[in-house]
Amino acid sequence: MELNELLSLFDQHPGVLRLRECLSAHCPHVRMEGLRGSAPAVALGAVGQSAGEVFLVVADDEEEAAYFYNDLRQLLGERDVLFLPSSYRRAVKYGHRDTASEILRTDVLSRLSAEGAAVSEQALFIVTFPTALAERVPPRRSLTERSITLKMGETHDVIELTRRLEELGFKRKDYVYEPGEYALRGSILDFFGDEVESVNSFEVQTQLSRAVVAEAVIVPNVEVEEKGELLVPFTDYLPERPILVAHDLRFVCDRVQQIFDEGFAEQALAEQAATSEME
């Protein structure tokens, strides 16, 4: 039996049917009991097949979130299941950022910004944990304004495009190996004069084109705070009625507050002190 066949078996389960009814009626609180192992992921996946909703699944910690994320991906595929990690390798207070995690966070914010313009036929699942939720992000408008979209057939001044990339913090390289780098060469982004003739995805390891895509959206590093820009909670990116899934919501709220107080508050004071010394 294929893993995704479990969804069809759960689809008509009385518990899943009842859960679907509660979500349709916008019940404020729903308690699920008796689910063990991967059963919670299967139940939510069965509900999500027919609902254009956004599910925010908040696990107690990163390990639990990773297991839940893997279960949902096996059942639903990669497109409709996203992971929101912390952008730090260790505790926030140490300030050691992780580039790969920052990419995943940017992907989630970019997807939610796009989802705001249209309702998806399938549910979108975002799996995360308190440490990741404690981090604030740039406002949606800032992300949209700072993003660059390139489509086949459009006209772009190459010099102006280069200037915008530099303003967003991208560094020009002969070959792209790390996030935040760009290269102007053929086979990946081809121009005929000022017209975008083709856009291709590529493998970083081999530097070879992989597939032709209709468009590419270039998103800046959302974890870098713009001068004078006020960061907002991640929840500002969610729709008006997201579906929040958690073992204990009070625990999540308390943990987020604790992480913010112990990590970001101290970090902000340290940065402020460092700035004062420089002045």
ZIHUUR-V322897 format. One record per residue. OMEGA is omega in radians with two decimals (999 if undefined). BURIAL is + if it has 16 or more other C-alpha atoms within 10 Angstrom, else -. D_FIRST is the distance of its C-alpha to the first C-alpha in Angstrom with 2 decimals. Layout:
BEGIN
((OMEGA;BURIAL;D_FIRST) (OMEGA;BURIAL;D_FIRST))
END
This chain:
BEGIN
((3.06;-;0.00) (-3.10;-;3.80) (-3.10;-;6.45) (3.07;+;8.45) (3.08;-;6.64) (-3.13;+;8.14) (3.13;+;11.35) (3.10;-;11.49) (3.13;-;11.11) (-2.99;+;13.83) (-3.11;+;15.82) (3.09;-;17.78) (-3.12;-;18.12) (3.14;-;21.91) (3.13;-;22.14) (3.11;+;20.50) (3.14;-;22.73) (3.11;-;25.69) (3.12;+;25.02) (3.11;+;24.89) (-3.13;-;28.17) (3.14;-;29.80) (3.11;+;29.01) (3.14;-;30.36) (-3.14;-;33.45) (3.07;-;33.91) (-3.07;-;34.17) (-3.11;-;35.82) (3.09;-;33.87) (3.14;-;30.55) (3.11;-;29.54) (-3.10;-;25.97) (3.04;-;25.82) (-3.14;-;23.58) (-3.11;-;20.78) (3.08;-;19.91) (-3.11;-;18.16) (-3.09;-;15.87) (3.10;-;16.11) (3.13;+;19.06) (3.13;+;17.31) (3.14;+;14.42) (3.12;+;17.24) (3.11;+;19.37) (3.11;+;16.76) (3.10;+;16.22) (-3.06;+;20.02) (-3.14;+;20.57) (-3.05;+;18.76) (-3.09;-;21.81) (3.10;+;24.58) (-3.07;-;26.88) (3.02;+;27.74) (3.12;+;28.22) (3.02;+;26.64) (-3.11;+;28.49) (-3.09;+;26.57) (3.09;+;29.16) (-3.12;+;28.08) (-3.14;+;30.83) (-3.05;-;30.92) (-3.12;+;29.59) (3.13;-;27.19) (3.11;-;25.49) (-3.13;+;25.41) (3.11;+;23.80) (-3.12;+;20.87) (3.12;+;20.42) (3.14;+;20.81) (3.12;+;18.18) (-3.13;+;15.59) (3.13;+;16.65) (3.11;+;16.69) (-3.07;-;13.10) (-2.97;+;12.28) (-3.10;+;15.25) (-3.02;-;16.48) (-2.96;-;19.98) (-3.01;-;22.24) (3.13;+;22.01) (-3.11;+;21.82) (3.14;+;25.05) (3.10;+;26.48) (-3.13;+;30.14) (2.95;+;31.51) (3.13;+;35.08) (-3.13;+;37.22) (-3.13;+;38.79) (3.14;-;37.75) (3.09;-;39.28) (-3.08;-;41.04) (-3.03;+;42.55) (3.12;+;46.06) (3.03;-;45.87) (3.14;-;45.34) (-3.08;-;43.18) (3.14;+;41.03) (-3.04;-;37.84) (-3.11;+;37.60) (3.14;-;33.81) (3.11;+;33.49) (3.10;+;36.20) (3.13;+;34.27) (3.12;+;31.23) (3.11;+;33.64) (3.13;+;35.34) (3.13;+;32.10) (-3.12;+;31.34) (3.13;+;34.91) (-3.14;+;34.95) (3.13;-;31.78) (3.09;+;33.19) (3.12;+;36.49) (-3.12;-;34.88) (-3.11;+;32.78) (-3.10;-;36.08) (-3.10;-;37.22) (3.14;-;34.39) (-3.13;-;31.70) (3.09;-;28.16) (3.13;-;25.81) (3.09;+;23.06) (3.06;+;23.70) (-3.12;+;24.81) (3.06;+;23.91) (-3.10;+;26.44) (-3.09;+;25.82) (-3.13;+;29.01) (-2.99;+;31.25) (-3.11;+;34.96) (3.14;+;36.47) (-3.14;+;35.11) (-3.11;+;36.24) (-3.12;+;39.71) (3.10;+;40.39) (-3.04;+;42.14) (3.09;+;41.61) (3.11;+;43.85) (-3.09;+;44.19) (-3.10;+;42.08) (3.13;-;45.19) (3.14;-;45.99) (-3.12;+;42.58) (-3.10;-;42.87) (-3.07;-;46.45) (-3.14;+;45.84) (3.12;+;42.84) (3.11;+;43.43) (3.12;-;41.47) (-3.14;+;41.88) (3.08;+;40.93) (3.11;+;41.50) (3.12;+;44.84) (3.12;-;46.33) (3.12;-;49.63) (3.02;-;50.08) (-3.04;-;53.09) (3.14;-;51.87) (3.11;-;54.60) (3.10;-;53.78) (3.10;-;50.06) (3.13;+;50.95) (-3.14;-;53.20) (3.10;-;50.51) (3.12;+;48.06) (3.13;-;50.80) (3.14;-;51.53) (3.07;+;47.93) (3.11;-;48.21) (-3.13;+;46.50) (-3.11;+;48.17) (3.13;-;48.77) (3.04;-;47.61) (3.12;-;47.58) (-3.10;-;43.85) (3.10;+;41.35) (-3.06;-;39.55) (3.03;-;39.59) (3.14;-;39.10) (3.10;+;42.45) (3.05;+;43.54) (3.09;+;44.17) (3.10;-;45.55) (3.13;+;47.22) (-3.11;-;46.50) (3.08;-;45.09) (3.09;-;41.56) (3.08;+;39.97) (-3.05;+;42.25) (3.08;+;44.59) (2.96;+;47.71) (-2.93;-;50.03) (3.07;-;53.10) (-3.11;-;51.92) (3.08;+;49.01) (-3.07;+;45.41) (3.10;-;44.42) (3.08;+;40.87) (-3.09;+;38.55) (2.94;+;35.95) (-3.10;+;33.47) (3.10;-;33.92) (-3.11;-;32.78) (-3.06;-;35.10) (-3.07;-;34.98) (-3.09;-;35.94) (-3.12;-;37.77) (3.10;-;36.35) (-3.10;-;35.31) (-3.10;-;31.60) (3.07;-;31.41) (3.11;-;33.83) (-3.10;-;33.52) (-3.12;-;35.56) (3.08;+;36.90) (3.10;-;36.99) (-3.13;-;37.87) (-3.07;-;39.86) (3.12;+;39.79) (3.08;+;42.29) (-3.05;+;41.58) (-3.12;+;41.28) (3.12;+;42.04) (-3.08;-;45.56) (3.06;-;47.91) (-3.13;-;50.28) (3.11;-;53.95) (-3.10;-;54.84) (3.11;-;51.29) (3.12;-;50.08) (-3.07;+;46.48) (3.06;-;44.41) (3.10;-;41.53) (-3.10;+;38.03) (3.10;-;37.60) (3.14;-;40.11) (-3.09;+;37.42) (3.10;+;35.21) (-3.07;-;35.61) (-3.11;-;37.77) (3.06;-;35.03) (3.10;-;32.25) (-3.09;+;29.78) (-3.14;-;30.37) (-3.13;+;27.82) (3.06;+;29.27) (-3.05;-;29.56) (-3.07;-;33.33) (3.12;-;35.07) (3.10;-;38.43) (-3.13;-;37.23) (-3.12;+;35.96) (3.14;-;39.32) (-3.12;-;41.35) (3.10;+;39.45) (3.13;+;39.87) (3.13;+;43.56) (-3.14;-;43.98) (3.14;+;42.44) (-3.12;+;44.65) (-3.07;-;47.75) (-3.06;-;47.23) (-3.02;+;45.98) (3.14;+;46.87) (3.13;-;50.13) (-3.14;-;51.42) (3.13;+;50.23) (3.12;-;52.07) (3.12;-;55.23) (3.13;-;55.05) (3.11;-;54.69) (3.12;-;57.52) (3.13;-;59.71) (3.11;-;59.00) (3.13;-;59.94) (3.13;-;63.15) (3.13;-;64.14) (3.14;-;63.69) (999;-;65.91))
END
